[in-house]
Amino acid sequence: MKILVVDDEASICNLIRMQLEMEGYEVLTAANGNEALQKWEEKPDVLILDVMLPDIDGYELLRLFRERDCDIPVLMLTAKSQMNDKLLGLQLGADDYVTKPFHYAELLLRVKNMTRRVQKKETIHHEVIRAGEFVICPKERKLNVNGVEIHLTYREFNLCQLFATNPQRVFMRDELLEKVWGFEYIGNTRAVDIMVQRLRKKLGSSGESIKTIYGVGYKLDC
C-alpha cells in the first residue's frame, strides 16, 4: 500500500512518514504542490494532503487529483479549526480531515480506515441494481443514468448504491454517516448534506429523485 504525504513542514512530514512506515506502508513525501504532482506518477493508493502549501493551494491540488482519480481516498491536514474550512474540503471531494495539532494514533486510525477500502474486494452484490433511471454495476463501480455514465467518488458511489438498493427507505443522517463513512465522523452531519448536494448536482435532473425528509434525512423516490 503506497501513501503520498504532502506537507511543507518537514518535521510533520517526516513524523507521519515514520509512523506509517512502522505500520508497513510504503510512503512517498512531497513538500509542495508541484512535487506532489510529480510523485503522482508513482501511483499512490492514498493521499494525505496539507491545505496550506507554498505554491499550489491544497484545495486546488485536491481538485487536480480528483480529476485524475475520482476514487482515491484523500485525508486533508489543516491548521484551520473553522468548520467552514473543513466543509470546503469535504465539498471538493476529500474523504476525511484532521486538524493540526493532531495525535498520531488518530491519524493512523483514519488512514487504516481508508486503506481498508482500497484492499477490500467486492464479494457480494455483483448483480446489476436498477432503481428508476439508475443502473448500478457494483463490481465495476459504475453508475449509468438514462444510458449516460456518471463518474462518482468512492463515497458518492456508496451513497448512491445504498439509496438504489433501498428505494423509498428513509435514512437518518447519523445512519448514513455510519453506513457510508464506516466510522463515527468527527464533526457533524453537515458532511452528509454536502455529499447529497454534490451527488444531486452530478445526477442533473435525476438528482431530484433524492428527496430530503426535513428533520430526519434522505430517501430515493423512484
Residue pairs with C-beta under 8 A, 6 or more apart in sequence:
1 24
1 25
1 26
1 45
1 46
1 115
1 118
1 119
2 25
2 26
2 27
2 28
2 42
2 43
2 44
2 45
2 46
3 20
3 25
3 26
3 27
3 28
3 44
3 45
3 46
3 47
3 48
3 111
3 115
4 27
4 28
4 29
4 30
4 36
4 39
4 40
4 42
4 44
4 46
4 47
4 48
5 13
5 16
5 17
5 20
5 27
5 28
5 29
5 30
5 48
6 29
6 30
6 31
6 32
6 33
6 35
6 36
6 47
6 48
6 49
6 50
6 53
6 58
6 61
7 13
7 16
7 29
7 31
7 48
7 50
7 77
8 31
8 32
8 50
8 52
8 53
8 54
9 50
10 31
12 77
12 100
13 29
13 31
14 29
15 104
16 27
16 48
16 104
16 107
17 27
17 29
19 104
19 107
19 108
20 27
20 108
20 111
21 27
23 108
23 112
25 111
25 115
28 39
28 42
28 44
29 39
30 36
30 38
30 39
31 54
32 53
32 54
32 55
32 56
33 53
33 55
33 56
33 57
33 58
33 60
33 61
34 55
34 56
36 49
36 56
36 61
37 61
37 64
40 65
40 68
44 72
45 72
45 73
45 115
45 118
46 72
46 73
46 74
46 75
46 111
46 114
46 115
46 118
47 65
47 72
47 73
47 74
47 75
48 75
48 77
48 111
49 58
49 61
49 62
49 65
49 74
49 75
49 76
49 77
49 94
50 58
50 76
50 77
50 78
51 57
51 58
51 59
51 76
51 77
51 78
51 79
51 80
51 85
51 89
52 58
52 78
52 79
53 61
56 64
58 76
58 78
59 88
59 89
59 92
62 74
62 76
62 89
62 92
62 93
62 94
63 92
63 93
65 72
65 74
66 74
66 92
66 93
66 153
70 93
70 151
70 152
70 153
70 154
71 141
71 153
71 154
71 157
72 154
73 95
73 114
73 115
73 117
73 118
73 154
74 93
74 94
74 95
74 96
75 94
75 95
75 96
75 97
75 98
75 107
75 110
75 111
75 114
76 86
76 89
76 94
76 96
76 97
76 98
77 97
77 98
77 100
77 102
78 85
78 86
78 89
78 97
78 98
78 99
78 100
79 99
79 100
80 86
80 99
81 99
83 187
83 188
83 190
86 97
86 99
86 187
87 190
87 191
87 194
89 97
90 97
90 191
90 194
90 195
91 194
91 197
91 198
93 153
93 198
95 114
95 153
95 154
95 155
96 110
96 113
96 114
96 185
98 106
98 107
98 110
113 182
113 183
116 182
117 154
117 182
122 138
122 139
125 138
125 161
125 165
126 138
126 139
127 138
128 135
128 136
128 137
129 135
129 136
129 137
129 138
129 161
129 164
129 165
130 136
130 164
131 163
131 164
131 165
131 167
131 220
131 222
132 167
132 206
132 209
132 220
132 222
133 145
133 146
133 206
133 209
133 222
134 143
134 144
134 145
134 160
134 164
134 206
134 220
134 222
135 143
135 144
135 145
136 142
136 143
136 144
136 160
136 161
136 164
137 143
137 144
138 161
141 157
142 149
143 149
143 150
143 152
143 157
143 160
144 150
145 203
145 204
145 206
146 206
150 202
150 203
151 202
152 160
152 199
152 202
155 180
155 181
155 195
156 195
156 198
156 199
156 202
158 179
158 180
159 176
159 180
159 195
159 196
159 199
160 199
162 171
162 176
162 179
162 180
163 171
163 210
163 218
163 219
163 220
164 220
166 220
167 219
167 220
167 221
167 222
168 219
168 220
168 221
169 219
169 220
170 213
170 216
170 217
170 218
170 219
171 179
171 217
171 218
171 219
172 216
172 217
173 189
173 192
173 193
173 216
173 217
173 218
174 189
175 217
176 192
176 217
176 218
177 184
177 185
177 189
177 191
177 192
178 184
180 192
180 195
181 191
185 191
192 217
192 218
196 210
196 212
196 218
199 207
199 210
200 207
200 208
200 210
201 207
203 209
203 210
209 220
209 221
209 222
210 218
210 219
210 220
210 221
211 218
211 219
211 220
211 221
212 218
213 219
